[in-house]
Amino acid sequence: MDMKNNINPRVKITLEDNREITIELFKNQAPLTVDNFLKLVEAKYYDGVCFHRIIDNFMIQTGGYYVSENNIHEKEKTNPIFGEFQTNGFKNDIKHELGVISMARLGNDNNSASSQFFICSANTPHLDGSYCAFGKTVNQESNDVILALSKAKTVVVDHSLQNFPYPVITIKSIEKMN
């Protein structure tokens, strides 16, 4: 919890078509992750990134790519952080369910999460304790946007981008609300 005012921080993700997803972040469950995420939000790192991996009835992932002049570009790398989840020796009991935001990582490297995150579009208990969940949507409207995004048509770009939504879905901004 944010000790200054006992209110968890909230962020608003605004898509280019002005749909919004509002998420409450649980700093008491994942303090390093929330701090890292908010640092990137304040630096406007996520403004203009696209969702690059969408799997229906599983999750929507973003934070690593943007599209410019009809070409996909990788965002500049950020420093990895410690994975705050049970199999990495950290107590975090947030369940991966619809609306939960969690850090993506490289394969089996528990401490490789940096900027990419995903939002669950279904209950995914097989991720519990193995990925760092750090927040959850605050309303049904946000969940409705996530569910709609999870139904996007996808294409195979190459071996690393096999579930890329097309047309492209871009984040206009992520802003801290409190």
Buried (B, 14 or more C-beta within 10 A) or exposed (E): EEEEEEEBBBBBBBBEEEBEBBBBBBBEBBEBBBBBBBEBBEEEBBBBBBBBBBBBEBBBBBBBBBBEEEEBEEBEEBEBBBBBBBEBEBEBEBBBBBBBBBBBBEEEEBEBBBBBBBBBBBBBEEBBBBBBBBBBBBEEEBBEBBBEBBEBEBEEBEEEBEBBBEEBBBBBBBBEEE
